[in-house]
Amino acid sequence: MANVEERLTYTPEEARILLGCSRSVIYESLRQNLIPHIKLGRKYFIPKHGFYRWLDQAALSSEVARSNSDTPYRPPGN
């Protein structure tokens, strides 16, 4: 079996661990097509490159939204 580093995709469980979120959040995001994925039968496969591109775009969108808001962004604890 291939090492995780050798494979081209993540499982939903691997993506869940990387994001630090719950199983239900991952599967709901997959069902809503928020996270790029391929579904074969009942299994989801999350392409590594698409996952990181999606994550970068989501972070960028958050930064843009914060910079466009009326309220200045304050990091947690400040």
C-alpha positions in Angstrom: 0.0 0.0 0.0 1.2 3.5 -0.9 2.4 5.9 1.8 0.2 8.9 2.4 3.0 11.2 1.0 3.0 9.1 -2.2 -0.8 9.2 -2.8 -2.4 11.9 -4.8 -5.5 12.1 -2.6 -6.6 12.4 1.0 -9.4 10.5 2.6 -12.0 12.5 4.4 -10.5 11.4 7.7 -7.0 12.6 6.7 -8.6 16.0 5.6 -10.4 16.1 8.9 -7.2 15.7 10.9 -5.4 18.3 8.7 -8.2 20.9 9.3 -8.8 19.9 12.9 -12.5 19.7 12.5 -15.2 17.1 13.1 -16.2 14.2 10.9 -19.6 15.7 10.3 -18.2 19.0 9.2 -16.0 17.3 6.6 -18.8 15.2 5.2 -21.3 18.1 5.1 -18.7 20.2 3.3 -18.2 17.4 0.8 -21.9 17.0 0.2 -22.3 20.7 -0.3 -19.3 20.7 -2.8 -17.4 23.1 -0.6 -14.2 21.0 -0.6 -13.0 19.8 -4.0 -13.4 16.0 -4.3 -14.0 13.0 -6.5 -16.7 10.5 -5.5 -16.3 7.0 -6.7 -19.2 4.8 -5.5 -19.7 5.7 -1.9 -16.1 6.9 -1.3 -14.8 10.4 -1.3 -11.3 11.2 -2.5 -9.9 14.7 -2.0 -7.1 15.6 -4.4 -4.1 17.0 -2.4 -3.4 19.8 -4.8 -7.1 20.8 -5.0 -7.3 20.7 -1.2 -4.4 23.1 -0.7 -5.6 25.4 -3.5 -9.1 25.5 -1.9 -7.6 26.2 1.5 -5.5 29.0 0.2 -8.4 30.5 -1.6 -10.6 30.2 1.5 -8.0 32.0 3.6 -7.6 34.7 1.0 -11.4 35.2 0.8 -11.5 35.6 4.6 -8.7 38.2 4.5 -10.5 40.1 1.8 -13.8 40.0 3.7 -12.1 41.3 6.8 -10.4 44.1 5.0 -13.7 45.2 3.4 -15.6 45.2 6.7 -16.4 48.3 8.7 -15.0 46.8 11.8 -11.2 46.4 12.1 -10.0 42.9 12.5 -8.7 42.1 15.9 -6.9 38.7 16.5 -8.4 36.6 19.3 -7.2 37.7 22.7 -6.7 41.3 21.7 
